[in-house]
Amino acid sequence: MAPAARFTVVGGGLAGLMTTIKLAEAGHQVDVLSLVPVKRSHSVCAQGGINGAVNTKGEGDHPDIHVKDTLRGGDFLAEQVSVKGMCHAAPGIIYLLDRMGVTFNRTPEGLLDFRRFGGTLHHRTAFAGATTGQQLLYALDEQVRRYEAEGKVTKYEYWEWLGTVKDDNGRCIGSVAVDLRTMEIRTFPAEAVCLATGGPGIVFGRSTNSIINTGTAAGRAYMEGAHYANGEFIQVHPTSIPGEDKLRLMSESVRGEGGRVWVPRKKGDTRAPQQIPEAERWYFLEEKYPKYKNLVPRDVATREIFMVCRELGMGINGRDGVYLDVTHIPAPVLDAKIKGVMEIYEKFVGDDPRKVPMVIFPGMHYSMGGLYVNFEADPKTLTPAEGSPKNQSTTIPGLYAAGEADYAFHGANRLGANSLLSCIYSGMIGGPAMASFAKSQGTSAAAMPEKHFQAARQYWQDRFATMLKMSGTENPYGLAKELGDTMTENCTVVRYNDRLKKTIEKIRELKDRWKNVNVLDTGNVANRALSYTNQLWNMFELGEVIATSALLRDESRGAHYKPDFSLPEPKTKDPTQDPEWMSLWRARHEKWAKTTVATYSEAGPKIHYEDIPTPVLDPEPRWYA
Amino acid sequence: MDTAQASAVTTKTITFRIWRQDDPAKPGHFDEFKVPYVKGANVISCLMEIQRNPVTVEGKRVAPVIWDAACLEEVCGSCAMNINGRVRMACSALIDKLEQPITLEPMSKFPVVRDLTVNRDRMFDALKRIKGWVPIDGTHNLGPGPRQAPVDQSVMYVLSTCITCGSCLEACPQVTQENDFVGAAAISQARLFNMNPTGKMNSEERVRSLMGPGGIQDCGKAQNCVKVCPKEIPLVTSIAVMNREVTKLTIKDIFFQDEAPKGHGSGPG
């Protein structure tokens, strides 16, 4: 391999930029493809913080406790070796970000400050106000800009990844992409390609995600043979502000800093929240979970809020919505620690949350599932072996995945403030893995016969030319709305098999109607409707994977909740003391503690299950009461 | 309730006049659209509605409007445009607070790509010019960074919330498509990195980058930038601080030409 081998990183969020930095730092050339200027990637929306057991609060926190919280939080569906590696790397990652100039909040002594987050009892979350994702993204963006100025990184912003270029053995030797401004389609030869393309929020229509998060790249990679794992595990965030165009996230840090969730005790109480005395407020999370209180994991909080509104009809004014109250916290404290989200509420709702309790409701937020990736364990440390080409590799040789686009780190439910961490960690091990892979290959991708690139380019040029002529009656944005509505209705908090079956039928119907799309725009400059029409098909594919995986998993675990297949409530407060319940738990665990793996076929996803090795931590019942 | 809201409620539709330009080289025109009124709607949600039914008030089927957007919560910086003649973020432009018809035009200080999208490369180039980064030794584990006082952090935090939206350049009378004035955003970023305990070591380099053509002396002190900044960043203060640094360095250059350059300056803050 030549010293300056060329790699492609798709996506300019935290995972993509960290992958890029690792490759550039090792002396390689990197092409970064991004739908938007990388500084505008969706990582910018993350609010609350990044986890790392730095233990500055005298609480005896330790990376091993972080590992345990994470694995338990994900109900033992996460890939254990990578989780251990991530949690042990976390303090070093936070220090690195600190050195890069992230404006983390400080203690009076000038040290990094840490706050509480869900699913743990420790102060483990470093934060920069309530715009931590923005600050982290900018820090990495700045480092990449430095490499760009040095000529090691070339950014292709407003370029969309369309698919892989493969050689005769199925190895990924590059990509095809389209320039979203000139509509030029070209190939990018690469020794290895990393998809750091984020999650599929827009498959659900409205979510807390940016509107660029259609999941199109992951969907396409799946169609090209990459396996997609744990698709059914979709995190619905407990606290978002419902909106016409999106559901705006109201960070978990609001509760981390003392925010309390409640509804009036009296059903249909129409008084203004400030007029309702303390005794007449029902703090249902605090009552039911005296240990974790408002900081139970997200799936738990979401279900409780959902039940209070939909089953008990106790939502504010009988509608979907509960109070998230910070009015008891002094305004200067709120401004120092969570000003970013206070302003979002103020701007988009019009009320000052420092004075009036916020009204929130769960909203689709994150995909724990994603492209299946491998890891090679270091037998001594049980963490990913340094520089192994296996780490973060998908089932297509030469194709890697990192960040929300991969499936590995969060299992059945992600803990808050673990996503920024997993993005950065997966990039830190993914970059070196790609370099090792390149070194292990006999032939450089750049030396591969031109016919492979020619064929791939021709395929996409033909496909786009065909789509440009689509003049049917269906509006692609209208079809996307129908997909989003059906996915949100049937594939989020509570799931029933009959409805999941209907969802799959609906998606097949949408796929049929896609063939009758009107592309709306015949222009050859910045034709977004054309690229969206292409994305839409990939969204259907992912929607089908999510719904099918949900249909086939007949149990409740983490974010995947099926009332028809849930275990009964244990008879004792500590479920391990109820032998009858424990035997039910064990039976369920044996059957379902497995990774769901979807492989593509034209007729629909084929699902199989893989056992999950547990070298780090033995599974146990997950409860927070 | 203001009049705009009253009329929106009674007519139940919202009228938009939107700038259409297929190509930077071609002349543009306005298209008029009506979309159904929905409570809580903003400019982006209305543009999305137009995507689902791109028909003008004359009943003409047209291509959907092209605009830039991503996060829709005013943190990605994509959707800056001129709304009723004033530059602002479209996602936080609530319909109830806008007078109708609502006129949407692209920012004028950047080349149009199509319709409401513009090319803001000059902003990212400016960040390269001012060397807007902390030059770390590497990503290997070197322990924590220097301690920082919470008061310094609170100043730097505000500066680092700049979303590179371009509003400050759009409102600046000194910025034109033809010149290369770096603009308020990049000047403020230079201040941020010169405050950082490690970034400070290269402060002279950044101050120097603000000298010469397109540098800080092009600022005409109109102070429009700070008025339109969606993040309320104290841009005028940043310009004043960096101006002082540039003056200090200029004087130093005149009087101490023979002295070997110092490793680092003290940096503002």
Chai-1 contact restraints between the chains, C-beta under 6 A:
chainA,res_idxA,chainB,res_idxB,connection_type,confidence,min_distance_angstrom,max_distance_angstrom,comment,restraint_id
A,V36,B,A70,contact,1.0,0.0,6.0,A-B,restraint_1
A,K39,B,T164,contact,1.0,0.0,6.0,A-B,restraint_2
A,R40,B,A70,contact,1.0,0.0,6.0,A-B,restraint_3
A,R40,B,C76,contact,1.0,0.0,6.0,A-B,restraint_4
A,R40,B,G77,contact,1.0,0.0,6.0,A-B,restraint_5
A,R40,B,S78,contact,1.0,0.0,6.0,A-B,restraint_6
A,V44,B,V75,contact,1.0,0.0,6.0,A-B,restraint_7
A,V44,B,C76,contact,1.0,0.0,6.0,A-B,restraint_8
A,C45,B,C71,contact,1.0,0.0,6.0,A-B,restraint_9
A,G92,B,N141,contact,1.0,0.0,6.0,A-B,restraint_10
A,Y95,B,G143,contact,1.0,0.0,6.0,A-B,restraint_11
A,Y95,B,P144,contact,1.0,0.0,6.0,A-B,restraint_12
A,L96,B,T139,contact,1.0,0.0,6.0,A-B,restraint_13
A,D98,B,P144,contact,1.0,0.0,6.0,A-B,restraint_14
A,D98,B,G145,contact,1.0,0.0,6.0,A-B,restraint_15
A,R99,B,I136,contact,1.0,0.0,6.0,A-B,restraint_16
A,R99,B,G145,contact,1.0,0.0,6.0,A-B,restraint_17
A,M100,B,V134,contact,1.0,0.0,6.0,A-B,restraint_18
A,M100,B,I136,contact,1.0,0.0,6.0,A-B,restraint_19
A,G101,B,V134,contact,1.0,0.0,6.0,A-B,restraint_20
A,G101,B,N196,contact,1.0,0.0,6.0,A-B,restraint_21
A,T103,B,Q153,contact,1.0,0.0,6.0,A-B,restraint_22
A,T103,B,M156,contact,1.0,0.0,6.0,A-B,restraint_23
A,T103,B,Y157,contact,1.0,0.0,6.0,A-B,restraint_24
A,T103,B,S160,contact,1.0,0.0,6.0,A-B,restraint_25
A,R106,B,Q148,contact,1.0,0.0,6.0,A-B,restraint_26
A,R106,B,P150,contact,1.0,0.0,6.0,A-B,restraint_27
A,R106,B,Q153,contact,1.0,0.0,6.0,A-B,restraint_28
A,G110,B,R147,contact,1.0,0.0,6.0,A-B,restraint_29
A,G110,B,Q148,contact,1.0,0.0,6.0,A-B,restraint_30
A,G110,B,A149,contact,1.0,0.0,6.0,A-B,restraint_31
A,G129,B,Y157,contact,1.0,0.0,6.0,A-B,restraint_32
A,Q134,B,V75,contact,1.0,0.0,6.0,A-B,restraint_33
A,Q135,B,S160,contact,1.0,0.0,6.0,A-B,restraint_34
A,E142,B,G132,contact,1.0,0.0,6.0,A-B,restraint_35
A,E142,B,W133,contact,1.0,0.0,6.0,A-B,restraint_36
A,Q143,B,W133,contact,1.0,0.0,6.0,A-B,restraint_37
A,R146,B,W133,contact,1.0,0.0,6.0,A-B,restraint_38
A,A149,B,K128,contact,1.0,0.0,6.0,A-B,restraint_39
A,R181,B,V113,contact,1.0,0.0,6.0,A-B,restraint_40
A,S210,B,A70,contact,1.0,0.0,6.0,A-B,restraint_41
A,S210,B,C71,contact,1.0,0.0,6.0,A-B,restraint_42
A,I212,B,A70,contact,1.0,0.0,6.0,A-B,restraint_43
A,E244,B,V38,contact,1.0,0.0,6.0,A-B,restraint_44
A,E244,B,G40,contact,1.0,0.0,6.0,A-B,restraint_45
A,E244,B,A41,contact,1.0,0.0,6.0,A-B,restraint_46
A,E244,B,S45,contact,1.0,0.0,6.0,A-B,restraint_47
A,D245,B,I44,contact,1.0,0.0,6.0,A-B,restraint_48
A,D245,B,S45,contact,1.0,0.0,6.0,A-B,restraint_49
A,D245,B,M48,contact,1.0,0.0,6.0,A-B,restraint_50
A,D245,B,L72,contact,1.0,0.0,6.0,A-B,restraint_51
A,K246,B,L72,contact,1.0,0.0,6.0,A-B,restraint_52
A,R248,B,E73,contact,1.0,0.0,6.0,A-B,restraint_53
A,I344,B,E73,contact,1.0,0.0,6.0,A-B,restraint_54
A,K347,B,S92,contact,1.0,0.0,6.0,A-B,restraint_55
A,N475,B,R52,contact,1.0,0.0,6.0,A-B,restraint_56
A,Y477,B,Q51,contact,1.0,0.0,6.0,A-B,restraint_57
A,Y477,B,R52,contact,1.0,0.0,6.0,A-B,restraint_58
A,G478,B,R52,contact,1.0,0.0,6.0,A-B,restraint_59
A,L520,B,P64,contact,1.0,0.0,6.0,A-B,restraint_60
A,D521,B,A63,contact,1.0,0.0,6.0,A-B,restraint_61
A,G523,B,D22,contact,1.0,0.0,6.0,A-B,restraint_62
A,V525,B,D23,contact,1.0,0.0,6.0,A-B,restraint_63
A,V525,B,R114,contact,1.0,0.0,6.0,A-B,restraint_64
A,A526,B,I66,contact,1.0,0.0,6.0,A-B,restraint_65
A,A526,B,V113,contact,1.0,0.0,6.0,A-B,restraint_66
A,A526,B,R114,contact,1.0,0.0,6.0,A-B,restraint_67
A,R528,B,I66,contact,1.0,0.0,6.0,A-B,restraint_68
A,A529,B,P64,contact,1.0,0.0,6.0,A-B,restraint_69
